Amino acid sequence: MANQPATNRAQMPTAPNPVLERRTVENSNRNLLKYLKPGLSVLDVGCGSGAITRGIAEKTGPTGRVLGIDLSESLLAQALQNAADIPQLRFQQADIYSFDTDERFDLITCTRTLQWLAHPQEALARMKQLLKPGGHLAVLDYNHEKIQWTPEPPEAMQKFYAAFLTWRSDAGFDNAIADHLAGLMRNIGLANIHIDPQFETTHKEDPAFAVAGRLWSEVAEIRGPQLVEAGYITEAERLEAIRTYDDWLATVGESMQVYLLAVEAQV
Ligand SMILES: C[S@@+](CC[C@H](N)C(=O)[O-])C[C@H]1O[C@@H](n2cnc3c(N)ncnc32)[C@H](O)[C@@H]1O
C-alpha cells in the first residue's frame, strides 16, 4: 500500500465536487484580495474546477491574464464550462512538477494543493521560476493534525479521519504542510516570507454550520471510496462515519475549526 504512487491518491474523483464548487475568493482564499488589482497576471496552480480562479479573473479584469492549471481533465472541463464568458481566463491541463511556459506571472497562487504533493519543495521551486522579478507567491494550505471539533466527533468519524491521514501520509503527503511552508520557501531562497492564519471556524449558530461542518462527510463520500479500495477502512465503516457525523452535526455538534495558513513570499 505504501508504494502506491502519490499521483494516484492526489487524483480527484471525476464526479462534480460540491466542496470545490462553493468556494469563492472571499469565502475560501481571502488572503488573495490584497493582490487582485486590474491588469495583474496570475497563475492558479491546482485550480480544480476553477471556482476561485473565476473570482480571480473577475477582479483582475479584462486587462489581466489568469491561467489555471490542474492535473484533472474532468475538473478542467467543468472550469472551462463555468468560464466561457471571461476571455482573459484560460485553463490548461498540466502537472506543476513539469509545467513550463514563456509567460511570467505577477502572482502565483496555490491553494489546498501542496497537501496533495509528495515533493512540495520541488513544486514551489517550479513556481518560483515562473514568477516575474518581485512577483508574489501565495500558498494556502492545511495542517490536518490541528483540526478542532467541539465536542469530539463520533468514534466512527474519528476512525475515518485517522485512516484518511494515514492513507495520505503513506503516499508521502504532509498532513502538517501548512506549518512547513515557510521553511520550504526559505530553503528555495524566497524573500519576505509572511504567515497569516486563515482558520475556518464554523459554529452551530452560524447558518452555514450544516453545510461547512459537513466537509468531513463530503470527504468520506468523495474520497472515502479510495480508502476503502486501498484497504484502509471497510465500506461499512465509511458509511457509519457519514451517518454518525451527520447526526452529530444535527444534534450535539457545537463547532469545527479547520487549521489553514496563508504563507506568502516574494521572489
Ligand atoms: C483540493 S483541490 C484544490 C482546488 C482549489 N485550489 C480550491 O482551493 O478549491 C487540489 C487540486 O490539486 C490538483 N493537483 C494535484 N496534484 C497536482 C499536480 N501535480 N499538478 C497540478 N495540479 C495538481 C488536483 O487535481 C485538485 O484539483
The ligand as an SDF file (V2000), in Angstrom:
LIG
                    3D

 27 29  0  0  0  0  0  0  0  0999 V2000
   -8.2200   20.2040   -3.0320 C   0  0  0  0  0  0  0  0  0  0  0  0
   -8.1180   20.6390   -4.7370 S   0  0  0  0  0  0  0  0  0  0  0  0
   -7.9930   22.4090   -4.5690 C   0  0  0  0  0  0  0  0  0  0  0  0
   -8.7310   23.1490   -5.6490 C   0  0  0  0  0  0  0  0  0  0  0  0
   -8.7850   24.6660   -5.4470 C   0  0  0  0  0  0  0  0  0  0  0  0
   -7.4520   25.2580   -5.4720 N   0  0  0  0  0  0  0  0  0  0  0  0
   -9.5020   25.0160   -4.1550 C   0  0  0  0  0  0  0  0  0  0  0  0
   -8.8700   25.5260   -3.2040 O   0  0  0  0  0  0  0  0  0  0  0  0
  -10.7220   24.7650   -4.0820 O   0  0  0  0  0  0  0  0  0  0  0  0
   -6.4590   20.1810   -5.1830 C   0  0  0  0  0  0  0  0  0  0  0  0
   -6.2280   20.1990   -6.6880 C   0  0  0  0  0  0  0  0  0  0  0  0
   -4.8490   19.9510   -6.9580 O   0  0  0  0  0  0  0  0  0  0  0  0
   -4.7730   19.2220   -8.1750 C   0  0  0  0  0  0  0  0  0  0  0  0
   -3.4280   18.6140   -8.2530 N   0  0  0  0  0  0  0  0  0  0  0  0
   -2.9290   17.5840   -7.5220 C   0  0  0  0  0  0  0  0  0  0  0  0
   -1.6750   17.3210   -7.8860 N   0  0  0  0  0  0  0  0  0  0  0  0
   -1.3420   18.2110   -8.8720 C   0  0  0  0  0  0  0  0  0  0  0  0
   -0.1700   18.4380   -9.6600 C   0  0  0  0  0  0  0  0  0  0  0  0
    0.9180   17.6800   -9.5130 N   0  0  0  0  0  0  0  0  0  0  0  0
   -0.1810   19.4370  -10.5840 N   0  0  0  0  0  0  0  0  0  0  0  0
   -1.3010   20.1900  -10.7600 C   0  0  0  0  0  0  0  0  0  0  0  0
   -2.4430   20.0160  -10.0370 N   0  0  0  0  0  0  0  0  0  0  0  0
   -2.4730   19.0400   -9.1120 C   0  0  0  0  0  0  0  0  0  0  0  0
   -5.9310   18.2230   -8.0520 C   0  0  0  0  0  0  0  0  0  0  0  0
   -6.3130   17.7000   -9.3160 O   0  0  0  0  0  0  0  0  0  0  0  0
   -7.0010   19.1010   -7.4140 C   0  0  0  0  0  0  0  0  0  0  0  0
   -7.8540   19.6930   -8.3560 O   0  0  0  0  0  0  0  0  0  0  0  0
  1  2  1  0
  2  3  1  0
  2 10  1  0
  3  4  1  0
  4  5  1  0
  5  6  1  0
  5  7  1  0
  7  8  2  0
  7  9  1  0
 10 11  1  0
 11 12  1  0
 11 26  1  0
 12 13  1  0
 13 14  1  0
 13 24  1  0
 14 15  1  0
 14 23  1  0
 15 16  2  0
 16 17  1  0
 17 18  1  0
 17 23  2  0
 18 19  1  0
 18 20  2  0
 20 21  1  0
 21 22  2  0
 22 23  1  0
 24 25  1  0
 24 26  1  0
 26 27  1  0
M  CHG  2   2   1   9  -1
M  END
$$$$
